[in-house]
């Protein structure tokens, strides 16, 4: 589990870093340039190391397109826009919806069954998201809840992200041995495709290409390289590796620790603050995570 925790600590750092980078360049261009650059770097790495590994089975070419569109393009376009309109810790907490959606996708696509206690744990975690949509703790008891456009757009990113990871699992681990695609190759093609789509989106959305939508090139390039290294090179490939060792639902559910890291990084680097609702949601999420993990360990020991 140590690698899983490390994965989400790194993911959490991306929320604050990406938000800070928006001061130096346009949002959609940031996504497109970062993804295209990282995808090309991984492609060249794989080409130098093992050119044969770049081949993709004709049966799985459509999965590469699905991954590029959902996991890279749609997820990141929706995420960066939503992130620009809220604090990074809250955006990260909304992303914690992913385990519930992952459980549903895994049930329908992989026939992964859930015990009653696992379903109960998911419900606890799901209910835990509620308080973060209230303006203050007293409003929880008055029953007042509101959803902003940014929050709804971020929910689109969550759904797209989870579906993208499921597609990655099908691309990398399913089928005959000769049909399987390496995580590096899958990410390389997916990121290049998603990055190009995001760059087209940047141009069509009216970002100022005069000549590029960047106000401070040095800081933009510095942060973009950091984002590529942490997210595209380390996190995406580590995620693909962990999918082989753990269930997709458990990995997603472990992501509930991410908001704690995000709030810490946001406070330290961006001077952001969070209210009591955030910590109430985080406590409920953590309880759900504990219950779910304990049940999965019990099932694993029983050999089910």
C-alpha positions as CSV (number, residue, x, y, z in Angstrom):
1,X,0.0,0.0,0.0
2,X,3.0,2.3,0.4
3,X,3.2,2.8,-3.4
4,X,-0.5,3.6,-3.5
5,X,-0.2,6.3,-0.9
6,X,2.9,7.7,-2.7
7,X,0.9,7.7,-5.9
8,X,-1.8,9.9,-4.4
9,X,0.5,12.2,-2.6
10,X,2.1,12.9,-6.0
11,X,-1.4,13.3,-7.6
12,X,-2.3,15.8,-4.8
13,X,0.7,17.9,-5.5
14,X,-0.5,18.4,-9.1
15,X,-3.6,20.3,-8.1
16,X,-1.7,23.2,-6.5
17,X,1.1,23.1,-9.1
18,X,-1.4,23.2,-12.0
19,X,-3.3,26.0,-10.5
20,X,-0.1,28.0,-9.9
21,X,0.9,27.4,-13.5
22,X,-2.3,29.1,-14.7
23,X,-0.7,32.4,-13.8
24,X,1.8,32.0,-16.6
25,X,-0.3,30.6,-19.4
26,X,-3.8,29.7,-20.7
27,X,-5.4,26.6,-19.2
28,X,-6.2,24.6,-22.3
29,X,-2.9,25.3,-23.9
30,X,-1.2,24.1,-20.6
31,X,-3.0,20.8,-20.9
32,X,-2.4,20.3,-24.6
33,X,1.3,21.2,-24.6
34,X,2.0,19.1,-21.4
35,X,0.2,16.0,-22.7
36,X,1.6,16.1,-26.2
37,X,5.2,16.7,-24.9
38,X,4.9,13.9,-22.3
39,X,3.4,11.5,-24.9
40,X,6.1,12.2,-27.4
41,X,8.8,11.7,-24.8
42,X,7.5,8.3,-23.8
43,X,7.1,7.4,-27.5
44,X,10.8,8.2,-28.2
45,X,11.8,6.4,-25.0
46,X,10.0,3.3,-26.1
47,X,11.3,3.6,-29.6
48,X,14.9,3.6,-28.4
49,X,14.4,0.9,-25.8
50,X,12.1,-1.6,-27.6
51,X,10.5,-0.5,-30.9
52,X,8.4,-3.7,-31.1
53,X,6.6,-2.7,-27.9
54,X,5.1,0.3,-29.8
55,X,2.8,-2.1,-31.8
56,X,-0.8,-2.1,-30.8
57,X,-3.1,-5.0,-31.7
58,X,-5.7,-4.1,-34.3
59,X,-8.3,-5.4,-31.9
60,X,-7.3,-2.7,-29.4
61,X,-6.7,0.4,-31.5
62,X,-10.2,1.7,-30.6
63,X,-9.3,1.5,-26.9
64,X,-6.3,3.8,-27.6
65,X,-8.7,6.4,-29.1
66,X,-11.1,6.0,-26.1
67,X,-8.2,6.4,-23.7
68,X,-6.9,9.5,-25.5
69,X,-10.3,11.1,-25.6
70,X,-11.6,10.3,-22.1
71,X,-8.6,9.7,-19.8
72,X,-6.5,12.5,-21.3
73,X,-8.5,15.1,-23.3
74,X,-11.9,15.3,-21.7
75,X,-10.7,14.6,-18.1
76,X,-8.0,17.3,-18.2
77,X,-9.9,19.9,-20.1
78,X,-12.8,19.7,-17.6
79,X,-10.5,19.4,-14.6
80,X,-8.3,22.5,-15.4
81,X,-11.4,24.6,-16.0
82,X,-13.1,23.5,-12.8
83,X,-9.8,23.9,-10.8
84,X,-9.4,27.5,-12.0
85,X,-12.7,28.3,-10.2
86,X,-12.2,26.7,-6.8
87,X,-9.6,25.9,-4.2
88,X,-7.4,23.0,-5.0
89,X,-8.3,21.0,-1.9
90,X,-12.0,21.1,-2.7
91,X,-11.3,20.1,-6.3
92,X,-9.3,17.2,-5.0
93,X,-12.1,16.1,-2.6
94,X,-14.6,16.1,-5.5
95,X,-12.3,13.8,-7.3
96,X,-12.7,11.4,-4.5
97,X,-16.0,10.3,-6.1
98,X,-13.9,8.2,-8.4
99,X,-14.0,5.0,-6.3
100,X,-17.8,4.8,-6.4
101,X,-17.8,5.2,-10.1
102,X,-14.9,2.8,-10.4
103,X,-16.9,0.2,-8.5
104,X,-19.9,0.6,-10.9
105,X,-17.7,0.4,-14.0
106,X,-15.8,-2.6,-12.6
107,X,-19.1,-4.3,-11.8
108,X,-20.5,-3.9,-15.3
109,X,-17.3,-4.2,-17.4
110,X,-15.2,-6.7,-15.3
111,X,-18.0,-8.5,-13.3
112,X,-16.2,-7.6,-10.1
113,X,-18.6,-8.4,-7.3
114,X,-18.8,-6.4,-4.0
115,X,-19.8,-7.7,-0.6
116,X,-22.4,-6.1,1.5
117,X,-19.8,-4.5,3.7
118,X,-18.0,-3.1,0.7
119,X,-21.2,-1.6,-0.6
120,X,-21.8,-0.1,2.9
121,X,-18.3,1.4,2.9
122,X,-18.9,3.0,-0.5
123,X,-22.1,4.5,0.8
124,X,-20.4,6.0,3.8
125,X,-17.8,7.5,1.6
126,X,-20.4,8.8,-0.9
127,X,-22.4,10.5,1.9
128,X,-19.1,12.0,3.1
129,X,-18.9,14.1,0.0
130,X,-22.1,16.0,0.9
131,X,-20.7,18.4,3.5
132,X,-18.1,19.9,1.1
133,X,-21.0,21.3,-1.0
134,X,-22.3,23.3,2.0
135,X,-21.1,26.8,2.7
136,X,-20.7,26.2,6.4
137,X,-21.3,23.5,8.9
138,X,-24.7,24.9,10.1
139,X,-26.1,24.7,6.6
140,X,-25.6,20.9,6.8
141,X,-28.4,20.8,9.4
142,X,-30.6,23.3,7.6
143,X,-30.4,21.1,4.5
144,X,-29.1,23.8,2.1
145,X,-26.9,22.6,-0.7
146,X,-25.7,24.3,-3.9
147,X,-23.7,23.1,-6.9
148,X,-21.7,25.6,-9.0
149,X,-21.0,25.2,-12.7
150,X,-17.3,24.5,-11.8
151,X,-18.3,21.7,-9.5
152,X,-20.5,20.1,-12.1
153,X,-17.7,20.4,-14.8
154,X,-15.3,18.8,-12.3
155,X,-17.8,15.9,-11.9
156,X,-17.6,15.4,-15.6
157,X,-13.8,15.1,-15.3
158,X,-14.2,12.5,-12.5
159,X,-16.5,10.3,-14.6
160,X,-14.3,10.6,-17.7
161,X,-11.2,9.9,-15.6
162,X,-12.5,6.7,-14.1
163,X,-13.8,5.4,-17.4
164,X,-10.4,6.2,-18.9
165,X,-8.5,4.2,-16.3
166,X,-10.9,1.2,-16.9
167,X,-10.1,1.5,-20.6
168,X,-6.4,1.5,-19.7
169,X,-6.8,-1.7,-17.7
170,X,-8.5,-3.4,-20.6
171,X,-5.8,-2.2,-23.0
172,X,-2.9,-3.3,-20.8
173,X,-4.1,-6.5,-19.0
174,X,-6.9,-8.1,-21.0
175,X,-6.7,-10.5,-24.0
176,X,-4.1,-12.9,-25.2
177,X,-0.4,-12.1,-24.4
178,X,0.3,-10.8,-27.9
179,X,-2.7,-8.5,-27.7
180,X,-1.6,-6.8,-24.5
181,X,-0.2,-3.3,-24.7
182,X,2.5,-2.0,-22.3
183,X,1.5,0.8,-20.0
184,X,4.2,3.1,-21.5
185,X,3.0,2.5,-25.0
186,X,-0.7,3.0,-24.1
187,X,0.1,6.2,-22.2
188,X,2.3,7.5,-25.0
189,X,-0.3,7.1,-27.7
190,X,-3.1,8.3,-25.4
191,X,-1.3,11.4,-24.3
192,X,-0.2,12.4,-27.8
193,X,-3.8,12.0,-29.1
194,X,-5.3,13.8,-26.1
195,X,-2.7,16.5,-26.2
196,X,-3.4,17.3,-29.8
197,X,-7.1,17.4,-29.1
198,X,-6.5,19.8,-26.2
199,X,-4.4,22.1,-28.4
200,X,-7.1,22.2,-31.0
201,X,-9.6,23.0,-28.2
202,X,-7.3,25.8,-27.0
203,X,-7.3,27.4,-30.4
204,X,-11.0,27.0,-31.0
205,X,-11.8,28.3,-27.5
206,X,-10.2,31.6,-28.3
207,X,-7.0,31.5,-26.2
208,X,-4.6,34.1,-27.4
209,X,-2.2,32.4,-29.8
210,X,0.0,35.5,-30.4
211,X,2.2,33.5,-31.0
212,X,1.4,31.3,-28.0
213,X,-1.0,31.6,-25.0
214,X,1.9,32.1,-22.5
215,X,2.6,35.2,-20.5
216,X,5.8,34.2,-18.7
217,X,7.6,31.5,-20.8
218,X,10.3,30.5,-18.2
219,X,8.0,29.8,-15.4
220,X,5.4,28.2,-17.7
221,X,8.1,25.8,-19.1
222,X,9.6,25.1,-15.7
223,X,6.2,24.2,-14.2
224,X,5.1,22.2,-17.3
225,X,8.2,20.1,-17.1
226,X,7.5,19.4,-13.4
227,X,3.9,18.5,-14.2
228,X,5.0,16.2,-17.0
229,X,7.6,14.5,-14.7
230,X,5.2,14.0,-11.8
231,X,2.0,13.3,-13.6
232,X,2.7,11.9,-17.0
233,X,5.9,10.0,-16.4
234,X,5.6,8.8,-12.8
235,X,1.9,8.8,-11.8
236,X,0.4,7.4,-15.0
237,X,2.9,4.6,-15.4
238,X,2.8,3.8,-11.6
239,X,-1.0,3.6,-11.8
240,X,-0.8,1.2,-14.7
241,X,1.7,-1.0,-12.6
242,X,-0.5,-0.9,-9.5
243,X,-3.6,-2.0,-11.5
244,X,-1.8,-5.4,-11.8
245,X,-1.5,-5.8,-8.0
246,X,-4.7,-4.3,-6.7
247,X,-8.3,-4.0,-7.8
248,X,-9.3,-0.9,-9.7
249,X,-11.9,-0.1,-6.9
250,X,-9.3,-0.3,-4.1
251,X,-6.8,1.9,-5.9
252,X,-9.5,4.5,-6.6
253,X,-10.8,4.3,-3.0
254,X,-7.3,4.8,-1.6
255,X,-7.4,8.1,-3.5
256,X,-9.5,9.4,-0.6
257,X,-6.2,10.3,1.2
258,X,-5.4,12.7,-1.7
259,X,-7.5,15.7,-0.3
260,X,-5.5,15.6,2.9
261,X,-2.3,16.1,0.9
262,X,-4.0,18.6,-1.4
263,X,-5.1,20.8,1.5
264,X,-1.7,20.7,3.0
265,X,0.1,21.6,-0.3
266,X,-2.6,24.3,-1.0
267,X,-2.1,25.9,2.4
268,X,1.7,25.7,2.2
269,X,2.3,26.8,-1.4
270,X,-0.8,28.8,-2.4
271,X,-2.0,30.2,1.0
272,X,-5.4,28.5,0.6
273,X,-7.7,27.7,3.5
274,X,-10.4,25.2,4.0
275,X,-13.5,25.3,6.3
276,X,-14.8,22.7,8.7
277,X,-17.0,21.0,6.1
278,X,-13.9,19.9,4.2
279,X,-12.5,18.1,7.3
280,X,-15.9,16.5,8.0
281,X,-16.1,15.1,4.5
282,X,-12.5,13.9,4.8
283,X,-13.3,12.1,8.0
284,X,-16.3,10.3,6.5
285,X,-14.3,9.4,3.4
286,X,-11.5,8.0,5.6
287,X,-14.0,5.9,7.5
288,X,-15.3,4.5,4.3
289,X,-11.8,3.8,3.0
290,X,-10.9,1.9,6.3
291,X,-14.1,-0.2,6.1
292,X,-13.6,-1.0,2.5
293,X,-9.9,-1.9,2.8
294,X,-10.6,-4.1,5.9
295,X,-13.3,-6.0,4.0
296,X,-11.0,-6.5,0.9
297,X,-8.3,-7.9,3.1
298,X,-10.7,-10.3,4.7
299,X,-12.0,-11.5,1.3
300,X,-8.4,-11.9,0.1
301,X,-7.4,-14.0,3.2
302,X,-10.5,-16.2,2.8
303,X,-9.5,-16.9,-0.9
304,X,-12.7,-15.6,-2.4
